[in-house]
Each structure stands twice: as C-alpha cells, then as structure tokens.
C-alpha cells in the first residue's frame, strides 16, 4: 500500500581509494614536471658540451697554427746559425784558438738540437691537422739502417756503448717514405743511446708475410709496464723527473708512431725494467704494397 516494509543498505569507506587516486595524480604530475626539467637539463648540458667541443677544436686549431708558425719562424735562423758555425769549423785549426773552436762546436750542437725540436713541433702540427705528407716509394732497408747507424756511431762511442752493424738481408725493399723511414730509425737509435749506460745496441730487419719488421734493441734501463702505456702519447714523457729531463719535449715516439701509421705499418715496444728495451715497427714489402706516387694522411 505504498509503505516500505524494510530497507537494506551498504556503507563503504572509500577514503583510502580516494587518497591513493590523489597520490597517483600528484605523482604523475611530479613525474611529468621532472621529465620536463630533465629534458631541459639535457638540452642545456648538450649545448654546453657542443660549445666546449667547438672551443676545444678552435683551441686545437690555434695551437697547431702556433706550433707551425713557431717551427717556421725558428727553422730558418737555426739552419743559418748551424751552417755558419759549420763553415767556421771547416777553417784551418790554426786559424781558430782552441777555446773559440770548442764554443763553436757547442753552438753548432745546440742549434742542431733546437732545430730538431722545432722540426718536431712542425710534425706535431701536421699530424694533428691531418696534413702529414708521406711520399711512398721503394726504399732499400739496409741502406737506410746503415746510414742512420753510421750517423749515430759517434754519439754511441761518446757514451761508451757499442752500436753494432745492422743485421739486414740484401736487396730488402719496403714501400715507404725514405725520409720518414730514416727519421723513425734515428729516433729509436737516439732513445736507445740516451737510456743505455753500458752494453750494446742492435738493429735488425726481418720479413714475415709480406711485411718487414725493423727492431732496435738495447741493454739500457728498460721501461716499467705502467709507463709503456704513455710512451707513444705526445707531451707525456716519462713520469720520472730525470728521464723527463733527458727526453725533452716527449714528442719523438708519438711522432714516430704517427709516421709509421701513415706509411701503413704498426709500432710497439717490449721492455722490462733493468733488462733493456726492444722497439719495433713494421713496413710493407715493396712487392706486396699498393704502389702510389704520393699519399696524404
């Protein structure tokens, strides 16, 4: 008759669900905000890295230009100084007092050393700017080794070291830049003489699988394993103070490896402290190398 007989109801407390939904919305909003901030931070850092890379590249180009300019500016006067000293030394021994002759010899040697180091600055500039020029031609290995050993004999004798005649087969020809090849051999001989107090230095060349391996082995102080890792890096000479003074700019080995790389070979060292060192590098046999008149690396 229109009057309720009974009423049934259920009451649920959804406070936790509402709180969780609110928390989820807040977390999603915070996440979106953090993502936007992170993206903005990434954009800013990327921009800074690009700017830093551009600045570093500009600095590197400026450094290479400076090295090249310094090398060229000093090269001419040093060559003139060395040539003039050499001409004076060619005079009759009786015309120059002994103290004057000795001073001229020291000046000539100092100018030669400084000329070599300015030349290394030019080489570094060429290597880092990818303009190192390598002219590939067939080169007689034995001739180059004998030439360099003969040029270093006096220095080895002054140090009391035996520089043995190179061991190299006859008619062994590699495809390389003759001047660069000689420069690498001279650098390795110079280092061997510098770091060997007694004993001997040996040079040999041998063939394998279309390659020639040239080795310079000494009985010197040797090199610790942790120092070998930085031997071929520019401006990173030995960490020992005395050796650093002897090595000068610390450029010779890094330049040598770059030149060997440009001629298609590889370079390395095997050494133990107190037991000497063996530096080696490879060059392709002329018969197996691709003959080109000139290549630029």
C-alpha positions as CSV (number, residue, x, y, z in Angstrom):
1,X,0.0,0.0,0.0
2,X,2.9,2.4,-0.7
3,X,4.6,1.9,2.7
4,X,8.1,0.4,2.9
5,X,8.3,-2.9,4.6
6,X,12.1,-2.9,5.1
7,X,15.3,-1.1,3.9
8,X,18.7,-2.7,3.1
9,X,21.8,-0.6,2.6
10,X,25.6,-0.9,2.4
11,X,28.1,1.7,3.5
12,X,31.6,1.6,2.2
13,X,34.5,3.8,3.4
14,X,36.5,4.8,0.2
15,X,38.8,7.3,1.8
16,X,41.9,5.2,1.1
17,X,41.0,4.8,-2.5
18,X,40.4,8.5,-2.9
19,X,43.7,9.2,-1.2
20,X,45.5,6.7,-3.4
21,X,44.0,8.3,-6.5
22,X,45.0,11.7,-5.3
23,X,48.5,10.5,-4.6
24,X,48.7,8.9,-8.1
25,X,47.6,12.2,-9.7
26,X,50.2,14.1,-7.7
27,X,53.0,11.5,-8.6
28,X,52.1,11.7,-12.3
29,X,52.2,15.4,-12.2
30,X,55.5,15.4,-10.4
31,X,56.9,12.9,-12.9
32,X,55.8,15.0,-15.9
33,X,57.4,18.0,-14.2
34,X,60.7,16.1,-13.5
35,X,60.8,14.8,-17.1
36,X,60.4,18.3,-18.5
37,X,63.1,19.6,-16.1
38,X,65.4,16.6,-17.1
39,X,64.8,17.3,-20.8
40,X,65.7,20.9,-20.3
41,X,68.8,20.0,-18.3
42,X,69.9,17.6,-21.1
43,X,69.4,20.3,-23.7
44,X,71.4,22.8,-21.6
45,X,74.2,20.3,-21.0
46,X,74.3,19.2,-24.6
47,X,74.5,22.8,-25.7
48,X,77.4,23.4,-23.2
49,X,79.2,20.3,-24.4
50,X,78.8,21.4,-28.0
51,X,80.1,24.8,-27.1
52,X,83.0,23.3,-25.2
53,X,83.8,20.9,-28.1
54,X,83.8,23.9,-30.5
55,X,86.0,25.9,-28.2
56,X,88.4,22.9,-27.8
57,X,88.5,22.5,-31.6
58,X,89.2,26.2,-32.1
59,X,91.9,26.0,-29.4
60,X,93.4,22.9,-31.0
61,X,93.5,24.7,-34.4
62,X,95.1,27.7,-32.8
63,X,97.7,25.5,-31.1
64,X,98.5,23.8,-34.3
65,X,98.8,27.1,-36.1
66,X,101.1,28.4,-33.3
67,X,103.3,25.3,-33.5
68,X,103.6,25.6,-37.2
69,X,104.4,29.3,-37.0
70,X,107.0,28.8,-34.3
71,X,108.6,26.0,-36.2
72,X,108.8,28.0,-39.4
73,X,110.0,31.2,-37.7
74,X,112.8,29.4,-35.8
75,X,113.7,26.9,-38.6
76,X,115.3,29.4,-40.9
77,X,117.5,31.3,-38.4
78,X,118.6,28.0,-36.7
79,X,119.6,26.5,-40.1
80,X,121.6,29.6,-40.9
81,X,123.3,29.5,-37.5
82,X,124.2,25.9,-37.8
83,X,125.5,26.4,-41.4
84,X,127.6,29.4,-40.4
85,X,129.1,27.5,-37.4
86,X,129.9,24.6,-39.7
87,X,131.7,26.8,-42.2
88,X,133.8,28.4,-39.4
89,X,134.7,25.0,-38.1
90,X,136.0,24.0,-41.6
91,X,138.7,26.6,-41.3
92,X,142.3,25.6,-40.6
93,X,142.7,24.5,-37.0
94,X,145.5,27.0,-36.6
95,X,143.3,29.9,-37.6
96,X,140.9,29.5,-34.6
97,X,142.0,29.4,-31.0
98,X,141.0,26.2,-29.2
99,X,138.5,27.8,-26.8
100,X,136.8,29.5,-29.8
101,X,136.6,26.2,-31.7
102,X,135.1,24.5,-28.7
103,X,132.5,27.2,-28.3
104,X,131.6,27.0,-31.9
105,X,131.2,23.2,-31.6
106,X,128.8,23.7,-28.7
107,X,126.9,26.4,-30.6
108,X,126.6,24.1,-33.6
109,X,125.4,21.2,-31.5
110,X,122.9,23.3,-29.6
111,X,121.5,24.8,-32.8
112,X,121.2,21.3,-34.3
113,X,119.3,20.1,-31.3
114,X,117.0,23.1,-31.2
115,X,116.4,22.7,-35.0
116,X,115.4,19.1,-34.4
117,X,112.9,20.1,-31.7
118,X,111.3,22.9,-33.8
119,X,111.0,20.3,-36.6
120,X,109.1,18.1,-34.2
121,X,106.7,20.9,-33.5
122,X,106.0,21.1,-37.2
123,X,105.5,17.4,-37.4
124,X,103.0,17.5,-34.5
125,X,101.1,20.3,-36.2
126,X,100.9,18.3,-39.4
127,X,99.8,15.1,-37.6
128,X,97.1,16.8,-35.6
129,X,95.8,18.8,-38.5
130,X,95.8,15.6,-40.7
131,X,98.2,17.2,-43.2
132,X,101.2,14.9,-42.7
133,X,102.5,14.2,-46.2
134,X,104.0,10.8,-46.9
135,X,105.5,10.0,-50.3
136,X,105.6,6.3,-50.8
137,X,108.5,4.9,-52.9
138,X,110.5,1.7,-52.9
139,X,113.3,2.1,-50.3
140,X,116.3,-0.1,-49.6
141,X,116.1,-1.1,-46.0
142,X,119.7,-1.9,-45.4
143,X,120.9,1.3,-46.9
144,X,118.7,3.4,-44.5
145,X,119.7,1.3,-41.5
146,X,123.4,1.6,-42.3
147,X,123.1,5.3,-42.9
148,X,121.4,6.0,-39.6
149,X,123.7,3.7,-37.6
150,X,126.8,5.4,-39.1
151,X,125.3,8.9,-38.2
152,X,124.9,7.7,-34.6
153,X,128.2,5.9,-34.1
154,X,130.0,8.9,-32.6
155,X,127.3,9.6,-30.1
156,X,127.2,5.9,-29.1
157,X,131.0,5.9,-28.8
158,X,130.9,9.0,-26.6
159,X,128.5,7.1,-24.3
160,X,130.8,4.1,-24.2
161,X,128.1,2.0,-25.9
162,X,128.7,-0.5,-28.8
163,X,126.3,0.3,-31.7
164,X,126.5,-2.9,-33.7
165,X,126.2,-3.0,-37.5
166,X,122.6,-3.6,-38.6
167,X,121.6,-7.1,-39.5
168,X,119.6,-7.0,-42.7
169,X,119.2,-9.2,-45.7
170,X,120.5,-7.9,-49.1
171,X,118.0,-6.3,-51.5
172,X,115.3,-5.9,-48.9
173,X,113.0,-3.2,-50.2
174,X,110.0,-1.7,-48.5
175,X,107.3,0.7,-49.8
176,X,107.7,3.8,-47.6
177,X,108.7,7.5,-47.4
178,X,112.5,7.3,-47.3
179,X,113.0,10.5,-45.2
180,X,110.2,9.5,-42.7
181,X,111.7,6.0,-42.5
182,X,115.1,7.3,-41.7
183,X,113.6,9.7,-39.1
184,X,111.9,6.9,-37.2
185,X,115.1,4.8,-37.2
186,X,117.1,7.8,-36.0
187,X,114.6,8.5,-33.2
188,X,114.7,4.9,-31.9
189,X,118.5,4.9,-32.0
190,X,118.7,8.2,-30.2
191,X,116.4,6.9,-27.4
192,X,118.4,3.7,-27.2
193,X,121.7,5.6,-26.8
194,X,120.2,8.1,-24.3
195,X,118.9,5.4,-22.0
196,X,121.7,2.9,-22.2
197,X,124.6,3.4,-19.8
198,X,126.6,0.3,-20.8
199,X,126.3,-2.6,-23.1
200,X,125.3,-2.5,-26.8
201,X,122.6,-1.6,-29.2
202,X,121.5,-3.8,-32.0
203,X,119.5,-3.2,-35.2
204,X,117.9,-5.8,-37.3
205,X,115.3,-6.3,-40.0
206,X,113.4,-9.4,-40.9
207,X,110.5,-10.3,-43.2
208,X,107.2,-12.0,-42.5
209,X,104.0,-12.4,-44.5
210,X,104.7,-9.5,-46.9
211,X,106.0,-7.2,-44.1
212,X,109.4,-6.1,-42.8
213,X,109.9,-5.7,-39.1
214,X,112.7,-3.4,-38.0
215,X,113.9,-3.7,-34.4
216,X,116.1,-1.6,-32.3
217,X,117.2,-3.4,-29.1
218,X,119.3,-2.1,-26.2
219,X,120.7,-3.2,-22.9
220,X,119.5,0.0,-21.1
221,X,117.4,0.8,-18.1
222,X,114.2,-0.6,-19.5
223,X,110.6,0.7,-19.1
224,X,108.0,-0.2,-16.4
225,X,104.7,-1.7,-17.7
226,X,102.7,1.3,-16.4
227,X,104.9,3.7,-18.3
228,X,104.8,1.9,-21.6
229,X,101.1,2.8,-22.0
230,X,102.0,6.5,-22.4
231,X,105.3,6.2,-24.3
232,X,103.6,7.0,-27.7
233,X,101.5,9.9,-26.4
234,X,102.5,13.4,-27.3
235,X,103.6,15.7,-24.4
236,X,103.6,12.8,-22.0
237,X,107.2,11.8,-21.3
238,X,108.3,9.5,-18.6
239,X,107.0,10.4,-15.1
240,X,110.4,10.2,-13.6
241,X,112.0,13.6,-13.3
242,X,115.5,12.7,-14.6
243,X,114.1,10.7,-17.5
244,X,111.7,13.6,-18.3
245,X,114.7,16.0,-18.5
246,X,116.5,13.6,-20.8
247,X,113.5,13.1,-23.1
248,X,112.9,16.8,-23.7
249,X,109.5,17.5,-25.2
250,X,108.3,13.9,-25.2
251,X,107.3,14.1,-28.8
252,X,109.7,11.8,-30.6
253,X,108.0,8.4,-30.1
254,X,104.5,9.8,-30.7
255,X,105.6,11.4,-34.0
256,X,107.4,8.2,-35.0
257,X,104.3,6.1,-34.4
258,X,102.2,8.5,-36.4
259,X,104.6,8.4,-39.3
260,X,104.7,4.6,-39.2
261,X,100.9,4.5,-39.2
262,X,100.9,6.9,-42.2
263,X,103.2,4.5,-44.0
264,X,100.8,1.6,-43.4
265,X,102.7,-0.1,-40.5
266,X,102.5,-0.5,-36.8
267,X,104.8,0.2,-33.9
268,X,105.3,-1.2,-30.4
269,X,107.7,-1.9,-27.6
270,X,108.8,-4.9,-25.4
271,X,110.7,-4.0,-22.3
272,X,111.4,-4.8,-18.7
273,X,113.0,-2.6,-16.1
274,X,116.7,-3.2,-15.8
275,X,116.7,-5.6,-18.8
276,X,116.7,-3.2,-21.8
277,X,114.0,-2.5,-24.4
278,X,113.2,-3.6,-27.9
279,X,111.3,-1.1,-30.1
280,X,109.9,-2.4,-33.3
281,X,107.9,-1.2,-36.3
282,X,106.6,-2.7,-39.5
283,X,106.5,-1.6,-43.1
284,X,105.1,-3.3,-46.1
285,X,107.4,-5.0,-48.6
286,X,107.5,-3.1,-51.9
287,X,106.4,-6.2,-53.8
288,X,103.2,-6.5,-51.7
289,X,102.4,-2.8,-51.2
290,X,100.0,-0.8,-53.3
291,X,102.2,1.4,-55.4
292,X,101.2,5.0,-55.4
293,X,103.2,8.1,-56.2
294,X,102.0,10.0,-53.2
295,X,99.6,9.6,-50.4
296,X,98.4,12.2,-47.9
297,X,97.4,11.2,-44.3
